[in-house]
């Protein structure tokens, strides 16, 4: 993923936007009532590049739901991490669409930056 300043130190970490633990199949079935096939789909998207971001020092997201956590971020955060601004995408039931939309935003950013 492209960030404007170089990551020259080791303080950057790869972070899952929607928490890994939330997207585990057993959790999706047990705590969210997902059917196994849908839980498999969500789990398969968990490590997709569109669900990853580079952050400086862990920003104490813990395992909070993304829809709650993202509301604590600034507009600059959305821009820096290329987070789609349609807040309905922050709900777990829209996770596959979030992946699609963020992938498109990332693709456009890369094309515009390096074209």
C-alpha positions in Angstrom: 0.0 0.0 0.0 1.4 3.4 -0.9 1.8 6.1 1.8 3.3 9.5 1.1 6.1 9.3 3.7 8.5 6.4 3.8 8.2 3.8 6.6 11.8 3.9 7.6 11.4 2.7 11.1 9.8 -0.3 12.7 7.0 1.6 14.4 4.5 0.8 11.5 2.3 -2.3 11.8 -0.1 -4.0 9.5 -3.6 -3.8 11.0 -6.9 -5.4 10.0 -9.5 -2.7 9.5 -12.3 -5.1 10.4 -10.8 -7.1 13.3 -9.4 -10.6 12.6 -11.2 -12.1 15.6 -14.6 -10.7 14.5 -14.2 -12.4 11.1 -13.4 -15.9 12.3 -15.9 -18.4 11.1 -16.9 -19.7 14.5 -17.4 -16.2 15.9 -19.5 -15.2 12.9 -21.8 -18.2 13.3 -22.0 -18.2 17.1 -22.2 -14.4 17.8 -23.7 -13.0 14.6 -25.9 -15.9 13.5 -24.2 -16.3 10.1 -24.9 -19.4 8.0 -21.7 -21.4 7.5 -21.3 -20.5 3.8 -21.6 -16.8 4.6 -19.1 -17.1 7.5 -16.7 -18.9 5.1 -17.0 -16.0 2.6 -16.3 -13.3 5.3 -13.4 -15.3 6.8 -11.9 -15.7 3.3 -11.9 -11.9 2.9 -10.4 -11.2 6.3 -6.8 -11.0 5.1 -7.6 -9.3 1.8 -5.4 -6.3 1.1 -8.5 -4.1 1.2 -9.0 -5.0 4.8 -5.4 -4.1 5.7 -3.8 -0.8 6.6 -0.4 0.4 7.7 -0.6 2.1 11.0 2.1 3.8 13.2 2.0 2.2 16.6 -1.1 0.2 17.4 -4.0 2.6 17.8 -5.7 0.7 20.5 -8.5 -0.6 18.3 -8.5 -3.8 20.3 -11.4 -5.9 19.0 -14.0 -3.1 18.9 -16.4 -3.3 16.0 -15.2 -1.2 13.1 -18.5 0.7 12.9 -17.9 2.0 16.4 -14.2 2.6 16.2 -14.1 4.4 12.9 -16.4 7.2 14.2 -13.5 8.2 16.5 -11.2 8.9 13.6 -10.5 12.3 11.9 -11.3 13.1 8.3 -7.6 13.0 7.6 -7.5 9.4 8.8 -10.2 8.4 6.2 -8.1 10.1 3.5 -4.8 8.7 4.5 -6.1 5.1 4.7 -8.4 5.4 1.8 -11.5 4.5 3.8 -14.7 4.8 1.7 -16.9 7.5 3.2 -20.2 5.6 2.9 -20.8 4.8 6.6 -23.2 1.9 5.9 -20.1 0.0 4.7 -18.8 0.0 8.2 -21.4 -2.5 9.4 -20.4 -6.1 9.4 -23.2 -7.2 7.1 -21.7 -5.0 4.4 -18.1 -6.2 4.8 -17.9 -7.8 1.3 -19.1 -4.5 -0.3 -16.6 -2.6 1.9 -13.8 -4.8 0.5 -15.0 -4.1 -3.1 -15.3 -0.4 -2.6 -12.0 0.0 -0.7 -10.2 -2.1 -3.3 -11.5 0.3 -6.0 -10.4 3.4 -4.0 -6.9 1.9 -3.6 -6.7 0.9 -7.2 -7.7 4.4 -8.4 -5.2 5.9 -6.0 -2.4 3.7 -7.3 -3.2 4.4 -10.9 -3.4 8.2 -10.3 -0.2 8.2 -8.3 1.9 6.2 -10.7 0.3 6.8 -14.0 
